[in-house]
Amino acid sequence: MIGWALRRALLCCAIVLLGVGLLDRGAALLRGGASPEAQVAASAPRPSAPASNTIVYTANELGHVVLDAAVNGAPVRMLVDTGASLVALTPADARAAGINPAGLVFSGHVQTANGTARTAPVTLREIRIGQLSIYDVRAAVLENLNVSLLGMSFLGRLQGYEMRDGKLTVSW
C-alpha cells in the first residue's frame, strides 16, 4: 500500500514539474522571447567565420580576364585559365621571376591552343594579385606559350572564385 502511494506521489510530482516547464516555455514564446536555455545558447560565444576578402576583375572584350600579378616579386601579366591544371609561365616570365632557364628540365608535354609544348615543373615561392599572396605554388614553364596562365594550382587554393556578368570575383 505504501509503495503504491509513493509511486502515485512521484508520478504526480513529475506531471506537475512537466506542466510548469511547459507553461514557462509557452509564456516565453507568447512574450516573443526564447526559453532560458535558448537565451543562454544565444548569448554563448560562437566561432566566427574568417573574414572574406575579395578582388573583382573585369573581363576584356573577348571575355578573358587578364590581370597583373607578381611572381616571386616580378611583375607578370597573366590570363586566368580555369582549364589549366597548373600555373603556366612563359620562358620570359619565368626568367623575370628568377627561374634559371639552364636549370629547367623539360620532362613533360601538354597540348595548348598553339599545339604541343614541352613543360618543366617548378614551384613558385609566391604569386601575388592585389593584396592576396599564395605561397609555394606548383607551376610549369612551357616552351611555346604566348601569355602566362593563372591556373588551378593557384585558383584551387582560394576560398572561392566566380565569373558572373563579365566580372571575376576572387575571395580568400
Beta strands, then each sheet from edge to edge (+ up, - down):
strand 1: 54-58
strand 2: 66-71
strand 3: 74-80
strand 4: 87-89
strand 5: 108-112
strand 6: 115-129
strand 7: 132-142
strand 8: 148-150
strand 9: 160-164
strand 10: 167-171
sheet 1: 1+ 10- 9+
sheet 2: 4+ 7+ 6- 2+ 3- 8-
sheet 3: 4+ 7+ 6- 5+
end
